[in-house]
Amino acid sequence: MRRREFYYREAQRIGYRSRATFKLKQIQDKFNVFKIGDIVLDVGAAPGGWSQIATEFVGIPGRVYAIDIEFIEPIDFVISIQGDITDKKTHERLMTLISEPVDIIISDLSPKVSGNWSTDHARQIFLTEHALRLAVSGLLKQGGKFVSKIFQGDLYEQFIANLKVLFTVVYLFKPKASRKGSAEIYVIAKGLKRGPRKKRKPAKKEEQND
Ligand SMILES: C[S@@+](CC[C@H](N)C(=O)[O-])C[C@H]1O[C@@H](n2cnc3c(N)ncnc32)[C@H](O)[C@@H]1O
């Protein structure tokens, strides 16, 4: 059985919404990113596999927020909103919704792929830069972690160089569940050097799926 099919079947068997869930599990096994009680923001979360397993990693005292341009079917213990991460209003909604800086931002953002690699790569980096912008604009706490998929291409080196300025350590990892031939890679950045800059507004309840 091919690797891709294996993870697809496993996801179905366990009840995870995506095969991608195993990529985050393999990241956790190797880099020990999540702790019980952590607050997590999952960006580009639909259909919700990463959010599902993130709730297992952080347990009942933890919290998971999820955002996607698509609607996310409700997931137990996940607070989700629908919005475009490149839209400033979405950032404002997230800042209002989430009352305190989060411990981890995870991003599996992908554009709708066109088949033209340099276009898809540029779009994916553009999306991921918006997730990173969230992190440095006060939503990720000082010392926090940023885990993200990256499409490799000519903008990749500069993106990693920027991460290395912002975080204390940056690891690159290709999980087994990621297709061998694919140009995606995952970055695990730990220790955000700058803390929140803005005074945060109090939390407001939005669509809550729990
Ligand atoms: C590979 S999927 C994420 C899969 C997810 N990690 C899981 O395990 O179920 C990539 C997601 O990025 C989302 N996305 C693409 N552009 C976006 C944008 N501008 N704002 C928010 N989400 C976006 C897509 O809608 C898609 O759901």
The ligand as an SDF file (V2000), in Angstrom:
LIG
                    3D

 27 29  0  0  0  0  0  0  0  0999 V2000
   -3.8610   21.7020    3.6020 C   0  0  0  0  0  0  0  0  0  0  0  0
   -5.2950   22.5130    4.1410 S   0  0  0  0  0  0  0  0  0  0  0  0
   -5.1780   22.4080    5.8940 C   0  0  0  0  0  0  0  0  0  0  0  0
   -5.4470   21.0230    6.4210 C   0  0  0  0  0  0  0  0  0  0  0  0
   -5.5320   21.0030    7.9370 C   0  0  0  0  0  0  0  0  0  0  0  0
   -4.2430   21.2240    8.5630 N   0  0  0  0  0  0  0  0  0  0  0  0
   -6.0610   19.6800    8.4370 C   0  0  0  0  0  0  0  0  0  0  0  0
   -5.2970   18.9060    9.0550 O   0  0  0  0  0  0  0  0  0  0  0  0
   -7.2480   19.4160    8.2720 O   0  0  0  0  0  0  0  0  0  0  0  0
   -4.9150   24.2020    3.8220 C   0  0  0  0  0  0  0  0  0  0  0  0
   -5.9960   25.1740    4.2300 C   0  0  0  0  0  0  0  0  0  0  0  0
   -5.5670   26.5240    4.0040 O   0  0  0  0  0  0  0  0  0  0  0  0
   -6.7480   27.2850    3.8330 C   0  0  0  0  0  0  0  0  0  0  0  0
   -6.5300   28.6140    3.2780 N   0  0  0  0  0  0  0  0  0  0  0  0
   -6.0770   28.9340    2.0390 C   0  0  0  0  0  0  0  0  0  0  0  0
   -6.0570   30.2580    1.8710 N   0  0  0  0  0  0  0  0  0  0  0  0
   -6.5030   30.8160    3.0350 C   0  0  0  0  0  0  0  0  0  0  0  0
   -6.7080   32.1550    3.4760 C   0  0  0  0  0  0  0  0  0  0  0  0
   -6.4620   33.2020    2.6650 N   0  0  0  0  0  0  0  0  0  0  0  0
   -7.1580   32.3700    4.7250 N   0  0  0  0  0  0  0  0  0  0  0  0
   -7.4230   31.3120    5.5530 C   0  0  0  0  0  0  0  0  0  0  0  0
   -7.2640   30.0190    5.1850 N   0  0  0  0  0  0  0  0  0  0  0  0
   -6.8050   29.7640    3.9360 C   0  0  0  0  0  0  0  0  0  0  0  0
   -7.5600   26.4070    2.8790 C   0  0  0  0  0  0  0  0  0  0  0  0
   -8.9290   26.7840    2.8550 O   0  0  0  0  0  0  0  0  0  0  0  0
   -7.2970   25.0120    3.4360 C   0  0  0  0  0  0  0  0  0  0  0  0
   -8.3380   24.5920    4.2670 O   0  0  0  0  0  0  0  0  0  0  0  0
  1  2  1  0
  2  3  1  0
  2 10  1  0
  3  4  1  0
  4  5  1  0
  5  6  1  0
  5  7  1  0
  7  8  2  0
  7  9  1  0
 10 11  1  0
 11 12  1  0
 11 26  1  0
 12 13  1  0
 13 14  1  0
 13 24  1  0
 14 15  1  0
 14 23  1  0
 15 16  2  0
 16 17  1  0
 17 18  1  0
 17 23  2  0
 18 19  1  0
 18 20  2  0
 20 21  1  0
 21 22  2  0
 22 23  1  0
 24 25  1  0
 24 26  1  0
 26 27  1  0
M  CHG  2   2   1   9  -1
M  END
$$$$
